[in-house]
């Protein structure tokens, strides 16, 4: 399902809020990972206080503008899952 403009703004705002308090960001390609494996990974990450999300790279690039993580914007290509932790 495609997001409308308001939905995209909401996603960018949510991710930017996580980015603003994060000390680390990990980008990982998830190609070849099963849904069950991703579900377990997300569950384990959540239990350890890690914010993890699959999102459009253009939205991720917008969310990191003006942060120390902006330097990674050119690496935000392909099927990625984003993780942020404090």
C-alpha positions in Angstrom: 0.0 0.0 0.0 1.4 3.4 -1.0 1.5 6.2 1.5 0.0 9.6 0.8 1.9 12.8 1.5 0.6 13.0 5.1 1.5 9.4 5.7 5.0 10.0 4.4 5.4 13.1 6.6 4.3 11.1 9.6 6.8 8.3 8.9 9.7 10.8 8.4 8.7 12.5 11.7 8.6 9.2 13.6 12.0 8.1 12.2 13.5 11.5 12.8 12.4 11.4 16.4 14.2 8.1 16.8 17.3 9.4 15.0 17.5 12.5 17.2 18.1 10.3 20.3 20.1 7.6 18.6 23.8 7.0 19.1 24.1 4.2 16.5 22.5 3.5 13.2 22.8 0.2 11.3 21.7 -0.3 7.7 21.4 -4.0 6.7 20.2 -5.5 3.4 17.5 -8.0 4.1 17.3 -9.6 0.6 17.0 -13.4 1.1 15.7 -13.1 4.6 12.4 -14.9 5.3 9.5 -13.1 6.9 9.9 -15.4 9.9 13.5 -14.4 10.3 12.7 -10.7 10.0 9.9 -11.1 12.5 12.3 -12.7 15.0 15.0 -10.1 14.4 12.5 -7.3 15.0 11.2 -8.9 18.1 14.7 -9.5 19.5 15.7 -5.9 18.7 12.6 -4.5 20.3 13.3 -6.5 23.5 16.8 -4.9 23.6 15.5 -1.3 23.0 16.5 -1.1 19.4 14.1 0.7 17.0 14.1 -1.2 13.7 12.1 -0.5 10.6 11.9 -1.2 6.9 11.1 2.0 5.1 11.6 3.7 1.8 15.2 5.0 1.4 14.0 8.4 0.3 12.1 8.8 3.6 15.1 7.5 5.6 17.3 10.1 3.8 14.9 12.9 4.8 14.7 11.7 8.4 18.5 11.9 8.8 19.0 15.4 7.3 20.8 17.6 9.8 22.0 14.7 12.0 25.4 13.0 12.3 23.8 10.1 10.3 23.4 12.3 7.2 26.8 11.1 6.0 25.3 7.7 5.3 22.6 9.0 3.0 24.4 8.0 -0.2 24.5 4.4 1.1 20.8 4.2 1.6 20.0 2.2 -1.6 18.5 -1.2 -2.1 16.3 -3.2 0.2 17.4 -2.1 3.7 16.2 -2.4 7.2 17.2 0.5 9.5 18.1 0.1 13.1 18.7 2.9 15.7 19.7 2.5 19.3 20.8 4.8 22.2 
